[in-house]
Amino acid sequence: MNEILFTSDIDILLSGSTCNIVFVVKDRVYVANVGDSRAVLYKESTGHHSIPVPVSEDHKPCLE
């Protein structure tokens, strides 16, 4: 794949892959993510407003 990308017209310096998977089983939520993306669930609160709840963290080269 690397060879194909290096010889293609795709600018690979700013390219990448991301994926979020959220799997709900009864009362449990399983979350997995790869790349610079984040899964967020919304919790309903009073007054018909939703509160965003991050359930994963971005994967970035600068993070451990």
Distance bins in CASP14 RR format, pairs under 12 A and 6 or more apart:
PFRMAT RR
TARGET T0000
AUTHOR 0000-0000-0000
RMODE 2
METHOD distances of the structure
MODEL  1
1 7 0 0 0 0 0 1 0 0 0 0 0
1 8 0 0 0 0 0 1 0 0 0 0 0
1 10 0 0 0 0 0 1 0 0 0 0 0
1 12 0 0 0 0 0 1 0 0 0 0 0
1 16 0 0 0 0 0 1 0 0 0 0 0
1 17 0 0 0 0 0 1 0 0 0 0 0
2 8 0 0 0 0 0 1 0 0 0 0 0
2 10 0 0 0 0 0 1 0 0 0 0 0
2 12 0 0 0 0 1 0 0 0 0 0 0
3 12 0 0 0 0 0 1 0 0 0 0 0
4 10 0 0 0 0 1 0 0 0 0 0 0
4 12 0 0 0 0 0 1 0 0 0 0 0
5 11 0 0 0 0 0 1 0 0 0 0 0
5 12 1 0 1 0 0 0 0 0 0 0 0
5 13 0 0 0 0 0 1 0 0 0 0 0
5 15 1 0 0 1 0 0 0 0 0 0 0
5 16 0 0 0 0 0 1 0 0 0 0 0
5 17 0 0 0 0 0 1 0 0 0 0 0
6 12 1 0 0 1 0 0 0 0 0 0 0
6 13 0 0 0 0 0 1 0 0 0 0 0
6 15 0 0 0 0 0 1 0 0 0 0 0
8 15 0 0 0 0 0 1 0 0 0 0 0
9 15 0 0 0 0 0 1 0 0 0 0 0
10 16 0 0 0 0 0 1 0 0 0 0 0
14 36 0 0 0 0 0 1 0 0 0 0 0
15 35 0 0 0 0 0 1 0 0 0 0 0
15 36 0 0 0 0 0 1 0 0 0 0 0
16 34 0 0 0 0 0 1 0 0 0 0 0
16 35 1 0 0 1 0 0 0 0 0 0 0
16 36 0 0 0 0 1 0 0 0 0 0 0
16 37 0 0 0 0 0 1 0 0 0 0 0
16 59 0 0 0 0 0 1 0 0 0 0 0
16 60 0 0 0 0 0 1 0 0 0 0 0
16 61 0 0 0 0 0 1 0 0 0 0 0
17 33 0 0 0 0 0 1 0 0 0 0 0
17 34 1 0 0 1 0 0 0 0 0 0 0
17 35 1 0 0 1 0 0 0 0 0 0 0
17 36 0 0 0 0 1 0 0 0 0 0 0
17 37 0 0 0 0 1 0 0 0 0 0 0
17 59 0 0 0 0 0 1 0 0 0 0 0
18 32 0 0 0 0 0 1 0 0 0 0 0
18 33 1 0 0 1 0 0 0 0 0 0 0
18 34 1 0 0 1 0 0 0 0 0 0 0
18 35 1 0 1 0 0 0 0 0 0 0 0
18 36 1 0 1 0 0 0 0 0 0 0 0
18 37 1 1 0 0 0 0 0 0 0 0 0
18 38 0 0 0 0 1 0 0 0 0 0 0
18 39 0 0 0 0 0 1 0 0 0 0 0
18 56 0 0 0 0 0 1 0 0 0 0 0
18 58 0 0 0 0 1 0 0 0 0 0 0
18 59 0 0 0 0 1 0 0 0 0 0 0
18 60 0 0 0 0 0 1 0 0 0 0 0
19 31 0 0 0 0 0 1 0 0 0 0 0
19 32 1 0 0 1 0 0 0 0 0 0 0
19 33 1 0 0 1 0 0 0 0 0 0 0
19 34 1 0 1 0 0 0 0 0 0 0 0
19 35 1 0 0 1 0 0 0 0 0 0 0
19 36 0 0 0 0 0 1 0 0 0 0 0
19 37 1 0 0 1 0 0 0 0 0 0 0
19 38 0 0 0 0 0 1 0 0 0 0 0
19 39 0 0 0 0 0 1 0 0 0 0 0
19 56 0 0 0 0 0 1 0 0 0 0 0
19 59 0 0 0 0 0 1 0 0 0 0 0
20 30 0 0 0 0 0 1 0 0 0 0 0
20 31 1 0 0 1 0 0 0 0 0 0 0
20 32 1 0 0 1 0 0 0 0 0 0 0
20 33 1 0 1 0 0 0 0 0 0 0 0
20 34 0 0 0 0 1 0 0 0 0 0 0
20 35 0 0 0 0 1 0 0 0 0 0 0
20 36 0 0 0 0 0 1 0 0 0 0 0
20 37 1 0 1 0 0 0 0 0 0 0 0
20 38 1 0 0 1 0 0 0 0 0 0 0
20 39 1 0 1 0 0 0 0 0 0 0 0
20 40 0 0 0 0 1 0 0 0 0 0 0
20 41 0 0 0 0 0 1 0 0 0 0 0
20 54 0 0 0 0 0 1 0 0 0 0 0
20 55 0 0 0 0 1 0 0 0 0 0 0
20 56 1 0 0 1 0 0 0 0 0 0 0
20 57 0 0 0 0 0 1 0 0 0 0 0
20 58 0 0 0 0 0 1 0 0 0 0 0
20 59 0 0 0 0 0 1 0 0 0 0 0
21 29 0 0 0 0 0 1 0 0 0 0 0
21 30 1 0 0 1 0 0 0 0 0 0 0
21 31 1 0 0 1 0 0 0 0 0 0 0
21 32 1 0 1 0 0 0 0 0 0 0 0
21 33 1 0 0 1 0 0 0 0 0 0 0
21 34 0 0 0 0 1 0 0 0 0 0 0
21 37 0 0 0 0 0 1 0 0 0 0 0
21 39 0 0 0 0 1 0 0 0 0 0 0
21 55 0 0 0 0 0 1 0 0 0 0 0
21 56 0 0 0 0 1 0 0 0 0 0 0
22 28 0 0 0 0 0 1 0 0 0 0 0
22 29 1 0 0 1 0 0 0 0 0 0 0
22 30 1 0 0 1 0 0 0 0 0 0 0
22 31 1 0 1 0 0 0 0 0 0 0 0
22 32 0 0 0 0 1 0 0 0 0 0 0
22 33 0 0 0 0 1 0 0 0 0 0 0
22 37 0 0 0 0 0 1 0 0 0 0 0
22 38 0 0 0 0 0 1 0 0 0 0 0
22 39 1 0 1 0 0 0 0 0 0 0 0
22 40 0 0 0 0 1 0 0 0 0 0 0
22 41 1 0 0 1 0 0 0 0 0 0 0
22 53 0 0 0 0 0 1 0 0 0 0 0
22 55 1 0 0 1 0 0 0 0 0 0 0
22 56 0 0 0 0 1 0 0 0 0 0 0
23 29 1 0 0 1 0 0 0 0 0 0 0
23 30 1 0 1 0 0 0 0 0 0 0 0
23 31 1 0 0 1 0 0 0 0 0 0 0
23 32 0 0 0 0 1 0 0 0 0 0 0
23 39 0 0 0 0 0 1 0 0 0 0 0
23 55 0 0 0 0 0 1 0 0 0 0 0
24 30 1 0 0 1 0 0 0 0 0 0 0
24 31 0 0 0 0 1 0 0 0 0 0 0
24 39 0 0 0 0 0 1 0 0 0 0 0
24 41 0 0 0 0 1 0 0 0 0 0 0
24 55 0 0 0 0 0 1 0 0 0 0 0
28 55 0 0 0 0 0 1 0 0 0 0 0
29 39 0 0 0 0 1 0 0 0 0 0 0
29 40 0 0 0 0 0 1 0 0 0 0 0
29 41 1 0 0 1 0 0 0 0 0 0 0
29 43 0 0 0 0 0 1 0 0 0 0 0
29 53 0 0 0 0 0 1 0 0 0 0 0
29 55 1 0 0 1 0 0 0 0 0 0 0
29 56 0 0 0 0 0 1 0 0 0 0 0
30 39 0 0 0 0 0 1 0 0 0 0 0
30 55 0 0 0 0 1 0 0 0 0 0 0
30 56 0 0 0 0 0 1 0 0 0 0 0
31 37 0 0 0 0 0 1 0 0 0 0 0
31 38 0 0 0 0 1 0 0 0 0 0 0
31 39 1 0 1 0 0 0 0 0 0 0 0
31 40 0 0 0 0 0 1 0 0 0 0 0
31 41 0 0 0 0 1 0 0 0 0 0 0
31 53 0 0 0 0 0 1 0 0 0 0 0
31 54 0 0 0 0 1 0 0 0 0 0 0
31 55 1 0 1 0 0 0 0 0 0 0 0
31 56 1 0 1 0 0 0 0 0 0 0 0
31 57 0 0 0 0 0 1 0 0 0 0 0
32 39 0 0 0 0 1 0 0 0 0 0 0
32 55 0 0 0 0 0 1 0 0 0 0 0
32 56 1 0 0 1 0 0 0 0 0 0 0
32 57 0 0 0 0 0 1 0 0 0 0 0
32 59 0 0 0 0 0 1 0 0 0 0 0
33 39 1 0 1 0 0 0 0 0 0 0 0
33 40 0 0 0 0 0 1 0 0 0 0 0
33 54 0 0 0 0 0 1 0 0 0 0 0
33 55 0 0 0 0 1 0 0 0 0 0 0
33 56 1 0 1 0 0 0 0 0 0 0 0
33 57 1 0 0 1 0 0 0 0 0 0 0
33 58 1 0 0 1 0 0 0 0 0 0 0
33 59 1 0 0 1 0 0 0 0 0 0 0
33 60 0 0 0 0 0 1 0 0 0 0 0
34 56 0 0 0 0 1 0 0 0 0 0 0
34 57 0 0 0 0 0 1 0 0 0 0 0
34 58 0 0 0 0 0 1 0 0 0 0 0
34 59 1 0 0 1 0 0 0 0 0 0 0
34 60 0 0 0 0 0 1 0 0 0 0 0
35 56 0 0 0 0 1 0 0 0 0 0 0
35 57 0 0 0 0 0 1 0 0 0 0 0
35 58 1 0 0 1 0 0 0 0 0 0 0
35 59 1 0 1 0 0 0 0 0 0 0 0
35 60 1 0 0 1 0 0 0 0 0 0 0
35 61 0 0 0 0 1 0 0 0 0 0 0
35 63 0 0 0 0 0 1 0 0 0 0 0
36 56 0 0 0 0 0 1 0 0 0 0 0
36 57 0 0 0 0 0 1 0 0 0 0 0
36 58 1 0 1 0 0 0 0 0 0 0 0
36 59 1 0 0 1 0 0 0 0 0 0 0
36 60 1 0 1 0 0 0 0 0 0 0 0
36 61 0 0 0 0 1 0 0 0 0 0 0
36 62 0 0 0 0 0 1 0 0 0 0 0
36 63 0 0 0 0 0 1 0 0 0 0 0
37 54 0 0 0 0 0 1 0 0 0 0 0
37 55 0 0 0 0 0 1 0 0 0 0 0
37 56 0 0 0 0 1 0 0 0 0 0 0
37 57 0 0 0 0 1 0 0 0 0 0 0
37 58 1 0 0 1 0 0 0 0 0 0 0
37 59 0 0 0 0 1 0 0 0 0 0 0
37 60 0 0 0 0 0 1 0 0 0 0 0
38 52 0 0 0 0 1 0 0 0 0 0 0
38 53 0 0 0 0 0 1 0 0 0 0 0
38 54 1 0 1 0 0 0 0 0 0 0 0
38 55 0 0 0 0 1 0 0 0 0 0 0
38 56 1 0 1 0 0 0 0 0 0 0 0
38 57 1 0 0 1 0 0 0 0 0 0 0
38 58 1 0 1 0 0 0 0 0 0 0 0
38 59 0 0 0 0 1 0 0 0 0 0 0
38 60 0 0 0 0 0 1 0 0 0 0 0
39 52 0 0 0 0 0 1 0 0 0 0 0
39 53 0 0 0 0 1 0 0 0 0 0 0
39 54 1 0 0 1 0 0 0 0 0 0 0
39 55 1 0 1 0 0 0 0 0 0 0 0
39 56 1 0 1 0 0 0 0 0 0 0 0
39 57 0 0 0 0 1 0 0 0 0 0 0
39 58 0 0 0 0 0 1 0 0 0 0 0
39 59 0 0 0 0 0 1 0 0 0 0 0
40 50 0 0 0 0 0 1 0 0 0 0 0
40 51 0 0 0 0 0 1 0 0 0 0 0
40 52 1 0 1 0 0 0 0 0 0 0 0
40 53 1 0 0 1 0 0 0 0 0 0 0
40 54 1 0 1 0 0 0 0 0 0 0 0
40 55 1 0 0 1 0 0 0 0 0 0 0
40 56 0 0 0 0 1 0 0 0 0 0 0
40 57 0 0 0 0 0 1 0 0 0 0 0
40 58 0 0 0 0 0 1 0 0 0 0 0
41 50 0 0 0 0 1 0 0 0 0 0 0
41 51 0 0 0 0 1 0 0 0 0 0 0
41 52 1 0 0 1 0 0 0 0 0 0 0
41 53 1 0 1 0 0 0 0 0 0 0 0
41 54 0 0 0 0 1 0 0 0 0 0 0
41 55 1 0 1 0 0 0 0 0 0 0 0
41 56 0 0 0 0 0 1 0 0 0 0 0
42 48 0 0 0 0 0 1 0 0 0 0 0
42 49 0 0 0 0 1 0 0 0 0 0 0
42 50 1 0 1 0 0 0 0 0 0 0 0
42 51 1 0 0 1 0 0 0 0 0 0 0
42 52 1 0 1 0 0 0 0 0 0 0 0
42 53 1 0 0 1 0 0 0 0 0 0 0
42 54 0 0 0 0 0 1 0 0 0 0 0
42 55 0 0 0 0 0 1 0 0 0 0 0
43 49 0 0 0 0 1 0 0 0 0 0 0
43 50 1 0 0 1 0 0 0 0 0 0 0
43 51 1 0 1 0 0 0 0 0 0 0 0
43 52 0 0 0 0 1 0 0 0 0 0 0
43 53 1 0 1 0 0 0 0 0 0 0 0
43 54 0 0 0 0 0 1 0 0 0 0 0
43 55 0 0 0 0 0 1 0 0 0 0 0
44 50 1 0 1 0 0 0 0 0 0 0 0
44 51 1 0 0 1 0 0 0 0 0 0 0
44 52 0 0 0 0 0 1 0 0 0 0 0
44 53 0 0 0 0 0 1 0 0 0 0 0
45 51 1 0 1 0 0 0 0 0 0 0 0
45 52 0 0 0 0 0 1 0 0 0 0 0
45 53 0 0 0 0 0 1 0 0 0 0 0
57 63 1 0 0 1 0 0 0 0 0 0 0
57 64 0 0 0 0 0 1 0 0 0 0 0
END
